[in-house]
Amino acid sequence: MSVSLTTTYAGEFSGKYIAAALLSASTLDAGAISILPNVKFKSVIQKGATDDIVKDASCDFVTDAGTLTLTEAILIPEEFQVNLQLCKKDLHASWEAAQMGYSAFDNLAPSFAEFVIAHVASKVADRTEKNIWAGSTATSGQFDGFTVKLTADATVNDVVGTTVTSANVIAEMGKVVDSAVANAPAILGQEDLTLYVSQNVAQAYIRALGGFAATIGANGVDNKGTQWYNGGGLSFEGINIFVAKGLASNKMILAQKSNLYFGTGILSDQNEVKVIDMSDIDGSQNVRVVMRFTAGVQHVFGSDIVFYS
């Protein structure tokens, strides 16, 4: 069956589609880091640091007591694009099955054009998630993620890591917290403090708590063995754990959510979504999808971050 896009979609709701593509990245969708939307060119994040400003009381304002040092972190989202050609014949079977009720998914695109956009958006979201944590601007389609930025920041508290297993994961997580105790004690106890871990670290921790760690009884948490975990939240020494799917294996980042930022211009003029039906242009069954958007990340206080790598 031939499917025709009766009109060329030219981005009336491009802001919404770009937002869906970018913010569906699991880190952003979960609100695990701070988001700066509508960054037209760059966002200047002010950093203020003070020394000990509390002094003994007196009747007079004798002298200025304490120093406030203002610096800034600059987040400049990079420009990206998607130029993709798809065959309507290949996608139509999936869309038609969904419309007829044969799909397991309930949220169905009402039109073939929106189905195509959703298909592409899912790929953009996956790439964005990977970029946030492990991207490198040296590679086309990527921006420098937190791994690159934290590695380059000499003020970050680095912990030399190893291959994390169920036997050593508790000790390795302990090294991260110990570094914060020694170098950044002020972040401990903060409500938004989060231990961001890669998927293999999270899985090792789950297994360890199921009875595979030397410090845990053979029957694990609540004597349930490997059945203790049912997909809920994880924590370590009172610190919430977030599984960063884009973070490379054997890496952990301890930081406040308010210290890690993602910036994008989802409502700026640089964002664009187009679906172009090529059948009336060259007689083919192809659909071209064009997306343009911006994205980037930045941290503020490197000295308040522990990076296990």
HUFEN-V680322 format. One record per backbone hydrogen bond with DSSP energy under -1.0 kcal/mol. NH is the residue of the N-H (numbers start at 1). CO is the residue of the C=O. If there is no record, write none. Layout:
<<NH/CO> <NH/CO>>
This chain:
<<6/4> <9/275> <14/11> <17/13> <18/14> <19/15> <20/16> <21/17> <22/18> <23/19> <25/22> <29/25> <30/26> <31/28> <32/27> <34/257> <34/260> <36/262> <39/264> <40/38> <43/75> <45/73> <47/71> <49/69> <51/67> <62/60> <69/49> <71/47> <73/45> <75/43> <78/295> <80/293> <82/291> <84/289> <86/287> <88/285> <91/87> <92/88> <95/91> <96/92> <97/93> <98/94> <99/95> <100/96> <101/98> <102/97> <108/106> <115/111> <116/112> <117/113> <118/114> <119/115> <120/116> <121/117> <122/118> <124/120> <125/121> <126/122> <127/123> <128/124> <129/125> <130/126> <131/127> <132/128> <133/129> <134/130> <135/131> <139/136> <142/139> <145/135> <146/132> <147/133> <149/145> <150/146> <151/147> <152/148> <156/153> <157/305> <159/307> <169/165> <172/168> <173/169> <174/170> <175/171> <176/172> <177/173> <178/174> <179/175> <180/176> <181/177> <182/178> <183/179> <184/180> <187/184> <190/187> <193/190> <194/255> <195/240> <196/253> <197/242> <198/251> <202/198> <203/199> <204/200> <205/201> <206/202> <207/203> <208/204> <209/205> <211/208> <212/207> <213/208> <216/213> <220/217> <221/209> <223/220> <224/221> <225/219> <227/224> <228/225> <236/239> <239/236> <241/234> <242/195> <244/197> <247/244> <252/308> <253/196> <254/306> <255/194> <257/192> <259/256> <260/257> <261/298> <262/34> <263/296> <264/36> <268/265> <271/268> <272/292> <274/290> <275/9> <276/288> <278/286> <282/278> <287/86> <288/276> <289/84> <290/274> <291/82> <292/272> <293/80> <295/78> <296/263> <298/261> <300/259> <304/301> <305/302> <306/254> <307/157> <308/252> <309/159>>
